[in-house]
Amino acid sequence: MKRFFVSSALFLLPLAAFAADTATIFTTVSDLISSATPVVVGLGVLFFLYGLAMYILGAADEEKKKEGRNIMIMGVIALFVMISVWGLVNLLKSTLNLDTTVPAGLKGIIPKT
C-alpha cells in the first residue's frame, strides 16, 4: 500500500511543480482511469480465454482441466465484478441526476469527454 502512495505521489509531482490546480489533477486522474478501464476489462477477457485454452488443451489430464476450470471461474468472477461496479456507478449517476457537464468556469481546464 505504501508503494502505491509513493508511486501516486511521484506521478502527481510534476503537476504540483507546474502549479497545477486541483481541477487539472482530478481531470488527469479521471482520464487515466477512463483510459485504463477498457484495458482492465480486456485483460479479464484474456484471463478467461487463457483458462479456456488450458481446459481444452489439457483435456487428457484431469489436473490441467481442473486448473483451467478454476482460471475460467476466476475470470468470470472478475468480469462480473468489474461490469457490476461500472453498472452501479452509472445507476447512481442516473438515479441521483448527477451533472457530468463541465462548469462554465472550467471549460478551458477540463477537456470534453
VMD Tcl script that builds the backbone (N, CA, C; Angstrom):
set m [mol new atoms 339]
animate dup $m
set s [atomselect $m all]
$s set {name element resname resid chain x y z} {
  {N N MET 1 A 0.826 -1.178 0.000}
  {CA C MET 1 A 0.000 0.000 0.000}
  {C C MET 1 A 0.875 1.248 0.000}
  {N N LYS 2 A 1.978 1.176 0.736}
  {CA C LYS 2 A 2.884 2.307 0.796}
  {C C LYS 2 A 3.470 2.590 -0.585}
  {N N ARG 3 A 3.775 1.523 -1.314}
  {CA C ARG 3 A 4.341 1.674 -2.648}
  {C C ARG 3 A 3.356 2.390 -3.575}
  {N N PHE 4 A 2.038 2.103 -3.430}
  {CA C PHE 4 A 1.023 2.762 -4.244}
  {C C PHE 4 A 1.012 4.265 -3.992}
  {N N PHE 5 A 1.044 4.663 -2.734}
  {CA C PHE 5 A 1.013 6.081 -2.423}
  {C C PHE 5 A 2.276 6.794 -2.897}
  {N N VAL 6 A 3.398 6.137 -2.785}
  {CA C VAL 6 A 4.652 6.741 -3.251}
  {C C VAL 6 A 4.614 6.906 -4.763}
  {N N SER 7 A 4.166 5.880 -5.483}
  {CA C SER 7 A 4.110 5.993 -6.942}
  {C C SER 7 A 3.077 7.023 -7.372}
  {N N SER 8 A 1.960 7.117 -6.652}
  {CA C SER 8 A 0.960 8.135 -6.963}
  {C C SER 8 A 1.513 9.527 -6.727}
  {N N ALA 9 A 2.235 9.690 -5.634}
  {CA C ALA 9 A 2.817 10.995 -5.335}
  {C C ALA 9 A 3.855 11.372 -6.382}
  {N N LEU 10 A 4.651 10.410 -6.806}
  {CA C LEU 10 A 5.647 10.696 -7.835}
  {C C LEU 10 A 4.992 11.022 -9.166}
  {N N PHE 11 A 3.853 10.395 -9.455}
  {CA C PHE 11 A 3.146 10.688 -10.689}
  {C C PHE 11 A 2.575 12.104 -10.667}
  {N N LEU 12 A 2.034 12.509 -9.530}
  {CA C LEU 12 A 1.405 13.824 -9.439}
  {C C LEU 12 A 2.397 14.943 -9.157}
  {N N LEU 13 A 3.632 14.619 -8.849}
  {CA C LEU 13 A 4.637 15.632 -8.535}
  {C C LEU 13 A 4.854 16.629 -9.668}
  {N N PRO 14 A 4.968 16.209 -10.932}
  {CA C PRO 14 A 5.142 17.214 -11.981}
  {C C PRO 14 A 3.979 18.180 -12.079}
  {N N LEU 15 A 2.759 17.701 -11.824}
  {CA C LEU 15 A 1.613 18.600 -11.861}
  {C C LEU 15 A 1.707 19.655 -10.767}
  {N N ALA 16 A 2.168 19.241 -9.588}
  {CA C ALA 16 A 2.321 20.198 -8.495}
  {C C ALA 16 A 3.461 21.165 -8.772}
  {N N ALA 17 A 4.499 20.672 -9.420}
  {CA C ALA 17 A 5.640 21.536 -9.715}
  {C C ALA 17 A 5.273 22.611 -10.720}
  {N N PHE 18 A 4.363 22.317 -11.616}
  {CA C PHE 18 A 3.929 23.299 -12.598}
  {C C PHE 18 A 2.731 24.101 -12.102}
  {N N ALA 19 A 2.492 24.060 -10.817}
  {CA C ALA 19 A 1.425 24.815 -10.159}
  {C C ALA 19 A 0.060 24.474 -10.749}
  {N N ALA 20 A -0.179 23.210 -10.952}
  {CA C ALA 20 A -1.464 22.776 -11.473}
  {C C ALA 20 A -2.507 22.865 -10.368}
  {N N ASP 21 A -3.700 23.260 -10.744}
  {CA C ASP 21 A -4.755 23.334 -9.742}
  {C C ASP 21 A -5.406 21.956 -9.581}
  {N N THR 22 A -6.274 21.856 -8.599}
  {CA C THR 22 A -6.873 20.554 -8.288}
  {C C THR 22 A -7.750 20.047 -9.421}
  {N N ALA 23 A -8.390 20.947 -10.167}
  {CA C ALA 23 A -9.238 20.500 -11.284}
  {C C ALA 23 A -8.399 19.785 -12.328}
  {N N THR 24 A -7.206 20.286 -12.586}
  {CA C THR 24 A -6.334 19.643 -13.565}
  {C C THR 24 A -5.858 18.291 -13.056}
  {N N ILE 25 A -5.534 18.201 -11.795}
  {CA C ILE 25 A -5.079 16.942 -11.219}
  {C C ILE 25 A -6.198 15.908 -11.265}
  {N N PHE 26 A -7.410 16.292 -10.862}
  {CA C PHE 26 A -8.529 15.362 -10.884}
  {C C PHE 26 A -8.870 14.950 -12.308}
  {N N THR 27 A -8.769 15.881 -13.232}
  {CA C THR 27 A -9.039 15.564 -14.635}
  {C C THR 27 A -8.026 14.566 -15.161}
  {N N THR 28 A -6.761 14.747 -14.811}
  {CA C THR 28 A -5.720 13.832 -15.262}
  {C C THR 28 A -5.948 12.435 -14.695}
  {N N VAL 29 A -6.255 12.349 -13.419}
  {CA C VAL 29 A -6.516 11.046 -12.794}
  {C C VAL 29 A -7.760 10.405 -13.405}
  {N N SER 30 A -8.796 11.194 -13.636}
  {CA C SER 30 A -10.020 10.682 -14.251}
  {C C SER 30 A -9.758 10.175 -15.665}
  {N N ASP 31 A -8.946 10.901 -16.421}
  {CA C ASP 31 A -8.604 10.453 -17.772}
  {C C ASP 31 A -7.814 9.151 -17.744}
  {N N LEU 32 A -6.911 9.018 -16.778}
  {CA C LEU 32 A -6.150 7.773 -16.665}
  {C C LEU 32 A -7.054 6.594 -16.333}
  {N N ILE 33 A -7.982 6.797 -15.426}
  {CA C ILE 33 A -8.911 5.729 -15.060}
  {C C ILE 33 A -9.804 5.375 -16.243}
  {N N SER 34 A -10.281 6.386 -16.957}
  {CA C SER 34 A -11.123 6.132 -18.128}
  {C C SER 34 A -10.363 5.385 -19.213}
  {N N SER 35 A -9.089 5.688 -19.351}
  {CA C SER 35 A -8.276 5.007 -20.356}
  {C C SER 35 A -7.926 3.588 -19.933}
  {N N ALA 36 A -7.780 3.361 -18.649}
  {CA C ALA 36 A -7.372 2.048 -18.156}
  {C C ALA 36 A -8.535 1.062 -18.064}
  {N N THR 37 A -9.755 1.551 -17.986}
  {CA C THR 37 A -10.906 0.666 -17.810}
  {C C THR 37 A -11.047 -0.357 -18.939}
  {N N PRO 38 A -11.020 0.038 -20.216}
  {CA C PRO 38 A -11.129 -0.985 -21.268}
  {C C PRO 38 A -9.958 -1.969 -21.262}
  {N N VAL 39 A -8.790 -1.493 -20.869}
  {CA C VAL 39 A -7.623 -2.375 -20.814}
  {C C VAL 39 A -7.819 -3.435 -19.738}
  {N N VAL 40 A -8.318 -3.043 -18.585}
  {CA C VAL 40 A -8.523 -3.983 -17.481}
  {C C VAL 40 A -9.613 -5.001 -17.835}
  {N N VAL 41 A -10.694 -4.550 -18.468}
  {CA C VAL 41 A -11.745 -5.478 -18.885}
  {C C VAL 41 A -11.198 -6.438 -19.949}
  {N N GLY 42 A -10.400 -5.910 -20.863}
  {CA C GLY 42 A -9.767 -6.764 -21.869}
  {C C GLY 42 A -8.861 -7.815 -21.251}
  {N N LEU 43 A -8.117 -7.423 -20.220}
  {CA C LEU 43 A -7.274 -8.392 -19.521}
  {C C LEU 43 A -8.106 -9.470 -18.837}
  {N N GLY 44 A -9.270 -9.082 -18.314}
  {CA C GLY 44 A -10.168 -10.071 -17.711}
  {C C GLY 44 A -10.668 -11.068 -18.740}
  {N N VAL 45 A -10.997 -10.591 -19.939}
  {CA C VAL 45 A -11.443 -11.486 -21.007}
  {C C VAL 45 A -10.297 -12.408 -21.428}
  {N N LEU 46 A -9.081 -11.850 -21.557}
  {CA C LEU 46 A -7.932 -12.677 -21.920}
  {C C LEU 46 A -7.641 -13.731 -20.856}
  {N N PHE 47 A -7.814 -13.373 -19.592}
  {CA C PHE 47 A -7.619 -14.323 -18.491}
  {C C PHE 47 A -8.609 -15.477 -18.619}
  {N N PHE 48 A -9.870 -15.154 -18.923}
  {CA C PHE 48 A -10.875 -16.187 -19.118}
  {C C PHE 48 A -10.513 -17.079 -20.302}
  {N N LEU 49 A -10.110 -16.458 -21.425}
  {CA C LEU 49 A -9.760 -17.235 -22.611}
  {C C LEU 49 A -8.525 -18.109 -22.375}
  {N N TYR 50 A -7.595 -17.623 -21.570}
  {CA C TYR 50 A -6.426 -18.430 -21.215}
  {C C TYR 50 A -6.862 -19.676 -20.444}
  {N N GLY 51 A -7.783 -19.508 -19.508}
  {CA C GLY 51 A -8.308 -20.654 -18.759}
  {C C GLY 51 A -9.053 -21.619 -19.666}
  {N N LEU 52 A -9.786 -21.073 -20.633}
  {CA C LEU 52 A -10.499 -21.915 -21.586}
  {C C LEU 52 A -9.523 -22.728 -22.430}
  {N N ALA 53 A -8.446 -22.078 -22.876}
  {CA C ALA 53 A -7.430 -22.787 -23.665}
  {C C ALA 53 A -6.765 -23.882 -22.828}
  {N N MET 54 A -6.474 -23.569 -21.565}
  {CA C MET 54 A -5.877 -24.589 -20.696}
  {C C MET 54 A -6.829 -25.767 -20.500}
  {N N TYR 55 A -8.112 -25.484 -20.378}
  {CA C TYR 55 A -9.111 -26.534 -20.189}
  {C C TYR 55 A -9.199 -27.428 -21.425}
  {N N ILE 56 A -9.214 -26.803 -22.601}
  {CA C ILE 56 A -9.337 -27.575 -23.843}
  {C C ILE 56 A -8.058 -28.356 -24.125}
  {N N LEU 57 A -6.915 -27.693 -23.994}
  {CA C LEU 57 A -5.646 -28.354 -24.309}
  {C C LEU 57 A -5.271 -29.419 -23.279}
  {N N GLY 58 A -5.785 -29.294 -22.077}
  {CA C GLY 58 A -5.475 -30.277 -21.037}
  {C C GLY 58 A -6.589 -31.282 -20.847}
  {N N ALA 59 A -7.343 -31.571 -21.907}
  {CA C ALA 59 A -8.491 -32.474 -21.801}
  {C C ALA 59 A -8.078 -33.872 -21.354}
  {N N ALA 60 A -6.878 -34.276 -21.693}
  {CA C ALA 60 A -6.438 -35.628 -21.323}
  {C C ALA 60 A -6.018 -35.711 -19.859}
  {N N ASP 61 A -5.533 -34.600 -19.317}
  {CA C ASP 61 A -5.034 -34.583 -17.940}
  {C C ASP 61 A -6.078 -33.926 -17.034}
  {N N GLU 62 A -6.550 -34.685 -16.058}
  {CA C GLU 62 A -7.605 -34.177 -15.167}
  {C C GLU 62 A -7.140 -32.974 -14.346}
  {N N GLU 63 A -5.885 -32.954 -13.936}
  {CA C GLU 63 A -5.354 -31.845 -13.129}
  {C C GLU 63 A -5.334 -30.541 -13.945}
  {N N LYS 64 A -4.940 -30.627 -15.219}
  {CA C LYS 64 A -4.908 -29.435 -16.071}
  {C C LYS 64 A -6.322 -28.943 -16.362}
  {N N LYS 65 A -7.248 -29.867 -16.519}
  {CA C LYS 65 A -8.643 -29.470 -16.723}
  {C C LYS 65 A -9.168 -28.718 -15.508}
  {N N LYS 66 A -8.840 -29.207 -14.328}
  {CA C LYS 66 A -9.298 -28.564 -13.097}
  {C C LYS 66 A -8.685 -27.172 -12.962}
  {N N GLU 67 A -7.391 -27.058 -13.282}
  {CA C GLU 67 A -6.724 -25.754 -13.206}
  {C C GLU 67 A -7.331 -24.770 -14.211}
  {N N GLY 68 A -7.590 -25.233 -15.424}
  {CA C GLY 68 A -8.216 -24.383 -16.440}
  {C C GLY 68 A -9.611 -23.953 -16.029}
  {N N ARG 69 A -10.375 -24.870 -15.434}
  {CA C ARG 69 A -11.721 -24.541 -14.971}
  {C C ARG 69 A -11.668 -23.491 -13.865}
  {N N ASN 70 A -10.710 -23.613 -12.949}
  {CA C ASN 70 A -10.569 -22.622 -11.872}
  {C C ASN 70 A -10.201 -21.252 -12.421}
  {N N ILE 71 A -9.328 -21.216 -13.424}
  {CA C ILE 71 A -8.946 -19.928 -14.029}
  {C C ILE 71 A -10.145 -19.308 -14.735}
  {N N MET 72 A -10.934 -20.126 -15.430}
  {CA C MET 72 A -12.133 -19.590 -16.093}
  {C C MET 72 A -13.120 -19.035 -15.072}
  {N N ILE 73 A -13.297 -19.715 -13.968}
  {CA C ILE 73 A -14.226 -19.243 -12.933}
  {C C ILE 73 A -13.737 -17.912 -12.357}
  {N N MET 74 A -12.429 -17.817 -12.088}
  {CA C MET 74 A -11.898 -16.551 -11.575}
  {C C MET 74 A -12.053 -15.437 -12.598}
  {N N GLY 75 A -11.868 -15.743 -13.881}
  {CA C GLY 75 A -12.047 -14.742 -14.927}
  {C C GLY 75 A -13.475 -14.250 -15.015}
  {N N VAL 76 A -14.427 -15.175 -14.921}
  {CA C VAL 76 A -15.844 -14.789 -14.971}
  {C C VAL 76 A -16.210 -13.948 -13.754}
  {N N ILE 77 A -15.715 -14.320 -12.591}
  {CA C ILE 77 A -15.998 -13.539 -11.375}
  {C C ILE 77 A -15.402 -12.137 -11.500}
  {N N ALA 78 A -14.171 -12.040 -12.003}
  {CA C ALA 78 A -13.534 -10.726 -12.168}
  {C C ALA 78 A -14.321 -9.864 -13.149}
  {N N LEU 79 A -14.746 -10.439 -14.268}
  {CA C LEU 79 A -15.536 -9.681 -15.237}
  {C C LEU 79 A -16.878 -9.255 -14.637}
  {N N PHE 80 A -17.505 -10.148 -13.883}
  {CA C PHE 80 A -18.780 -9.812 -13.252}
  {C C PHE 80 A -18.622 -8.643 -12.289}
  {N N VAL 81 A -17.575 -8.682 -11.478}
  {CA C VAL 81 A -17.358 -7.596 -10.509}
  {C C VAL 81 A -17.090 -6.273 -11.233}
  {N N MET 82 A -16.227 -6.295 -12.245}
  {CA C MET 82 A -15.900 -5.059 -12.960}
  {C C MET 82 A -17.125 -4.460 -13.636}
  {N N ILE 83 A -17.902 -5.289 -14.313}
  {CA C ILE 83 A -19.071 -4.778 -15.029}
  {C C ILE 83 A -20.165 -4.369 -14.044}
  {N N SER 84 A -20.292 -5.063 -12.916}
  {CA C SER 84 A -21.287 -4.695 -11.907}
  {C C SER 84 A -20.971 -3.341 -11.285}
  {N N VAL 85 A -19.716 -3.110 -10.975}
  {CA C VAL 85 A -19.331 -1.812 -10.402}
  {C C VAL 85 A -19.583 -0.706 -11.416}
  {N N TRP 86 A -19.246 -0.955 -12.675}
  {CA C TRP 86 A -19.490 0.030 -13.724}
  {C C TRP 86 A -20.989 0.329 -13.826}
  {N N GLY 87 A -21.815 -0.719 -13.774}
  {CA C GLY 87 A -23.260 -0.534 -13.838}
  {C C GLY 87 A -23.807 0.200 -12.627}
  {N N LEU 88 A -23.280 -0.115 -11.438}
  {CA C LEU 88 A -23.745 0.577 -10.226}
  {C C LEU 88 A -23.395 2.063 -10.266}
  {N N VAL 89 A -22.217 2.373 -10.745}
  {CA C VAL 89 A -21.826 3.782 -10.844}
  {C C VAL 89 A -22.758 4.519 -11.803}
  {N N ASN 90 A -23.042 3.908 -12.951}
  {CA C ASN 90 A -23.956 4.553 -13.902}
  {C C ASN 90 A -25.373 4.632 -13.358}
  {N N LEU 91 A -25.806 3.615 -12.608}
  {CA C LEU 91 A -27.128 3.649 -11.994}
  {C C LEU 91 A -27.230 4.785 -10.977}
  {N N LEU 92 A -26.212 4.919 -10.124}
  {CA C LEU 92 A -26.211 6.015 -9.155}
  {C C LEU 92 A -26.168 7.370 -9.845}
  {N N LYS 93 A -25.382 7.461 -10.903}
  {CA C LYS 93 A -25.271 8.724 -11.632}
  {C C LYS 93 A -26.618 9.123 -12.224}
  {N N SER 94 A -27.336 8.163 -12.791}
  {CA C SER 94 A -28.630 8.497 -13.387}
  {C C SER 94 A -29.721 8.659 -12.331}
  {N N THR 95 A -29.673 7.885 -11.256}
  {CA C THR 95 A -30.691 7.985 -10.212}
  {C C THR 95 A -30.593 9.308 -9.459}
  {N N LEU 96 A -29.389 9.720 -9.151}
  {CA C LEU 96 A -29.192 10.952 -8.389}
  {C C LEU 96 A -29.110 12.185 -9.276}
  {N N ASN 97 A -29.308 11.998 -10.586}
  {CA C ASN 97 A -29.250 13.095 -11.551}
  {C C ASN 97 A -27.975 13.912 -11.407}
  {N N LEU 98 A -26.855 13.226 -11.319}
  {CA C LEU 98 A -25.580 13.918 -11.196}
  {C C LEU 98 A -25.228 14.561 -12.521}
  {N N ASP 99 A -24.834 15.802 -12.445}
  {CA C ASP 99 A -24.489 16.564 -13.636}
  {C C ASP 99 A -23.030 16.288 -13.977}
  {N N THR 100 A -22.790 15.756 -15.170}
  {CA C THR 100 A -21.422 15.453 -15.578}
  {C C THR 100 A -20.906 16.431 -16.623}
  {N N THR 101 A -21.631 17.526 -16.812}
  {CA C THR 101 A -21.159 18.526 -17.770}
  {C C THR 101 A -20.099 19.396 -17.111}
  {N N VAL 102 A -19.305 20.019 -17.931}
  {CA C VAL 102 A -18.216 20.857 -17.439}
  {C C VAL 102 A -18.774 22.230 -17.079}
  {N N PRO 103 A -18.486 22.736 -15.866}
  {CA C PRO 103 A -18.936 24.076 -15.498}
  {C C PRO 103 A -18.324 25.129 -16.416}
  {N N ALA 104 A -19.022 26.259 -16.549}
  {CA C ALA 104 A -18.585 27.302 -17.482}
  {C C ALA 104 A -17.192 27.828 -17.144}
  {N N GLY 105 A -16.854 27.930 -15.876}
  {CA C GLY 105 A -15.559 28.472 -15.484}
  {C C GLY 105 A -14.408 27.525 -15.724}
  {N N LEU 106 A -14.694 26.246 -15.947}
  {CA C LEU 106 A -13.635 25.256 -16.129}
  {C C LEU 106 A -13.550 24.741 -17.562}
  {N N LYS 107 A -14.249 25.361 -18.510}
  {CA C LYS 107 A -14.283 24.847 -19.876}
  {C C LYS 107 A -12.901 24.800 -20.512}
  {N N GLY 108 A -12.032 25.708 -20.172}
  {CA C GLY 108 A -10.686 25.681 -20.738}
  {C C GLY 108 A -9.750 24.725 -20.013}
  {N N ILE 109 A -10.145 24.304 -18.802}
  {CA C ILE 109 A -9.280 23.461 -17.979}
  {C C ILE 109 A -9.586 21.988 -18.174}
  {N N ILE 110 A -10.880 21.630 -18.109}
  {CA C ILE 110 A -11.278 20.235 -18.182}
  {C C ILE 110 A -11.610 19.894 -19.629}
  {N N PRO 111 A -10.938 18.899 -20.190}
  {CA C PRO 111 A -11.245 18.539 -21.582}
  {C C PRO 111 A -12.607 17.880 -21.688}
  {N N LYS 112 A -13.241 18.049 -22.827}
  {CA C LYS 112 A -14.548 17.467 -23.054}
  {C C LYS 112 A -14.413 15.977 -23.303}
  {N N THR 113 A -15.268 15.163 -22.678}
  {CA C THR 113 A -15.206 13.717 -22.884}
  {C C THR 113 A -16.359 13.239 -23.705}
}
mol reanalyze $m
mol bondsrecalc $m
mol representation Tube
mol addrep $m
